[in-house]
Amino acid sequence: MDPAAIAMIARKVLSMLFDENDRQLLAKIAIGVLGVLLLVALLFAAPFLMYQKVPLVSMRVADMYVNAAQAVEQSTQSPADPQGVPVNWQQVLAVDAVRYNQDFSQVAPSDAYQTAKLFIRQTGTRSVTTGSGSSATTVIYPVYQAVGLQDVCGELGISYDKVEQYLSVDLSFLLGDDSVADEGGRIYTAPAALKYQAVDSDAVITYLGNYNSALANRADVQIIIQAAQAHGVNPLLLFAVTGQEQCFDDENNDNAADVAAIADNPFNVGGSWQTTDYTLTQSADIAANFLAERLSQAPPSGENAVEWINDPANPNGGLYASEPDGSPTPGWWEGVNCFFQEMNSLPGVCAQNMQ
């Protein structure tokens, strides 16, 4: 039956059963009931609508994606392109909101970093020459360009429209202070000097070469830098630890077999390079994770942050270097700090106050 006919019949029936005042009262009751039903519907629909349009993330997760985007952006900066390629952290977060169906419980900083890397692409290289005459030095740097959100979605095989929905709300209000989220949900609160920052890998290779280091090659340097990025730790701190632990794996100090073995674990994690069978990727990740754990709480006022790493009063994790009786290894932190400060004068390093 036609809806208009049904409405007309309903009005006639009501007019026969109720007078004008009753009909007005019924209309008010109907409107009230309808309002309640609409309110209930909205209450049930709101969480669904929010789930569809707002990434359900905490401040910690938001900070993690900010750090990942900044780390990737900094990795594109060089003397050949000082500005680098900007990376939008909210786009990175929106992509993972779709990829992981809003479940960020198992997403680590290294995962966020890998997603952020999808937003850049190396397009070639560019040489930069400094100095003149016999002192001129030419270094070749990679050059990058931005990858659009739609291209990233296409590469991952996810819906661009769904990702765009998660960009309808500005999540900047979630951003906390300067803390850096790292593995396991820890918040990195140590001084800015020990937080992750981009470093010039060529400058690091040159520095290590001055110590005849077996690590003075691009592959090993990048492995260590990537481990630092994943855990929010300054890469120079990791290199400084290898200096204190193994003299940067000086090729002149050991036979070829030992040099190669030390290069897999120059941090002496797990006890010693002599008692472990790690790859450099594994040992660098363990060392960076350990340092992040020790630095997940700020040092006491006035204490050097590197000293805090091996301070028995630090409640997070155990000592990095200890004696058989369990006491801190004498001079360990001073040696690490010395190398760290030395490397802070390298080109492309933004030296910051340790306190």
N, C-alpha and C positions, 0 to 999 in steps of 0.2 A: 504494500500500500504506500501511496505517496506520503512522505513525511509531513507535508502541509495539511493533508487530509486528516492524518492522525492528530496533529496539533489542534485542528478545528474541532474534531470530535471530543478531545480531552477538555477543551474550553467549555463546550456545551454540557458535558457531564459535570464539570465543576460548578457551572452556573446553576444547574438543577439541584446539586447537593448542598451548596454553600451560598450564603449571601455575600454582598460586596465586602463587608468587613472581614468575614472569614477568609475570603479569597486573598485579601491583602496580607492577612496574618500568615496564611500558607506560603505566600510568595516570599515573605521575610524569612520564614523558617527554611524554605528551600535555598535561598541565597546563603543563609548562615551555614547550612549543611554543606553546600557546594564549596564555600570558602574553606571549611575545615578539611574537606577532602582534597582540595588543591594544596593546602598547607602540608598535609601528610604526604602527598605525592612529591612535593618539592623536597621535603626532608629526606625522603628515600632516594630521590633522584640526584640530589646535590652531591653526595659522595661519588656517585657514578660519573657525573659530569666533571667533577674535579679530577677524578682519576684519569679521565680522557684528555684533559687539557692542562693539568698542573703536575709536573714531576714531583713525586712524593719523596723529597730528599731532606736531610738534616743540614745544619750548618756545616758539619764536618764533611759531608759528601760534596756540598757546594764548594767549600774551600779546596777539596781534593781536585775538582775539575778546573778551578781557577789556576791552581798550581800546575796542573798538567798542560793547560793551554799556554801558560806563561813559559813553561820549560821548553815546549816545542817552538814557540815564537822566538825565544832566546837562542835556540839551536840554529835558527836561520840567520842570525845576525853575525856579521863578520866585517872586516875592513872593506870587503867588496860590496857589502850591502848593510850598512850600519843600522838601518831601520828594521830590516828583516821583514817577515811576513806575519801580519796580525792573525791571531786565531781566536775566534769567538767561543768563550768557554760555555756559554749557554747552548750553542749549537752542538758542541761536543756532548754536553749533558743530555740534550734532547735525543740525540742519536742513541745513546746508551739506554735512555728510558724506554725506547722502543725495542732495542736489542734484547734487553734483560727484563722486559715486561714489568718495569717499575721496581724490580727487586735488586737493590744495590747492596744487599747484605754481604755478597761474596765478591764485590768489585773492589779491587785493590788499586792504589795509585798507578801501578805499572799498567793496569788495564786501561785506566783513563788516559794515560800517556800514549798508549798505542792507538787509541781511538783518535786522540788529538792529532797524531802524526798523519792520519788519513787526510787531514785538511791542508797538507802541504805536499808539494812535489818538486823534486830537484829537476831543473830544466837545463842545467849545464854548469860550467865553471867560469870563473873570471880571475885573472891574475892581477895581483897588486904588487907594485915595486916600490920599495922604500930605500932611501939613501941614494947615493949617486957614485958613479965611477966604480972603483974596485970594491967599495963597501956596499954597493947596491945589492939588495936581496929581493928576490921575486918569490911570492907565495901564491899558490893556486887555491882558491876557495870555491866551494860549491855555491850555486845560486838557486834559489827556490821561488816558486810561485804558489798562490793560494789555489786550493781546490774547492769548488762550490759545494754547497750543502746537497744539492740535487745529485751531483756526481758521486759524492760520498755515499748517499743512500743507494744509488744504483750499484756501486761497487759492492756494498754489503747485502744487496738484495732485500732492502726493507722499504716500507712505504714512506715516500717523501711527505705525503699529506699527513700521516700520523705524526711524523717528526715535527712538521710545521705547527700542529696543534699544541705541542708542548712549548712552543715559542710565543704563545699568546700572552703569557704572564712574565713580567720582569722579575727575576729571582734575586736581584741585587740586594734586596733586604735581608737575604740569608747570610750574606758574607760577614764573617767575623773579623777578628783582628789580624795580626800578621802571622798567626800560627800556621803551621803547615801540616796537613794530614799525611800520615805515612801508613805503612803496612800495619794491619791489625787494628786500624781505627785509632791509633795513638795520635795525639796532637803534639807536634814538634814545637817546643816553646823556648829552645835555647836561643842565644843571640843570633842576630841576622847574619853575622859573619860565617856561621856554620850551616846556615840553610842553603838549599840548592841554589846555584847560580850557574849560568852558562860560562864556560871557559873556552879559551882558544886552544883547541887540541894541538895545533902546530906549535904553539908556544910551550905547551906541556911536553911535547915530544922533544923539542930542543933542550928544555930544562933537564929531562931525564937522560938525554944523550950526554950531557955534561958529566953525569955520574956513570957513564958506560952501562946504562941500564938495559937489560934485555926487554924491558917493557916499552922502550922508546920506539914504538911503531904504532901506526894508526889503528890497527885492529885491536890491540890490547888496550890502548888508551880509550877507545870508544866503548869497549866492554865495561871498563871501570866507570866511565862517565855515565853510561846508561844505568848501571846499578845505583849510582848516586841519585840520578833523577827519580828512579822508582821509589826511593825511600826518603826523598826530600833532603838529602845531605849534600853539603858542598863537596864536589869531586876532589878538590885540592886536599881535603882532610883525608880522604882515602889514599891518595898518593903519598901524603905525609906519613901515614901509618906504614906503607911499604918501605919508606925511607928508614924509619926507626926500626922496623922489624927485620928487614933484609937488605939494608943499604941500597934500596931500589933494584935489588937483584943485579949487582955489579958483575958483568961478564968476566972481569979480570980476577974476581975473588974465588971462583969455583971452577970445577971441571964442567965440560959441556953438558953432561947428563944432569948434574945438580942444578945448573943454571936453568935448564928446561923444566925441571921438577919444581923449582922455586917459582918460576914464572906462572905456574898453575895455582899456587897459593902463596903469594908474596906477603899476605896478611897474617900468615900463621894461624888462621882460624882452625878450630877443631884440635888445637894442641900444637901442631907444627906441620910444615910442608913434608917433613920426613915420615909422618905417621898418617897422612891423609891421602886420598886419591881424588881430589876435586879437580874440576876444570877451572879456568880463571873465571868464567861466568858464574859458577857456583860459589867460589870462594869470595868473589867481589860482592855477590848478593848477600851472603852470610855476614860479611864484614859491615856492609852498609846497613843491613837490618839491625845488627848489634849496636852500631853507633847511634842509629835512630832511637833504639830502645833506651840507651843510656842518656840521650839528650831529650827524651820525651818529658822531662821535668827540668825547669830552669835551674841553673846552679845558684847556690846561696850568694847573696850580695857580696861583691868583692872577690869572689873566687873565679879564676880563669876557667872558661868553659871547657877547654881541652883537659885541664886538670880534673874537672868534674867527671870526665869520662872514666877515669881510673881511680876515683875517690871511693873508698869503702863506704862512705856515708850516702852515696847515691843508691836509692832504693830500687832502681830499675835495672834488673839483670845483674850479672856479676862483673868482676873486674875484667878488663881486656887483657892486661898483662900482670901476672902475679908470680910470686916466688913459691917454692915448695911449702913454706909455712903459711901460705895464704895471704901474705902481705903484698902490697903493690910493688911492682918492679921499680927500683930506684931509677930516677931519671927518665922513665918512659915518656911521661907526658911532656917533659921539657924538650925531649928530642922531637916528638911529634909536632909540638908547637913551633919549634925552631924551623923545621922544614915547611910547615904551613905558612908561617910568616914570610919565609923566603920566597915561596911561590906566589904570595899575594902581590909581589912586585912584578909579576909577569905581564906582558902586554895583553890587553883585553880583559883583565881581572879588575873588578870593582871592589877595591879593598874597603872593608868595613870594620868598625870598632868591635872588639871582642866582648866588651862589657855591655 
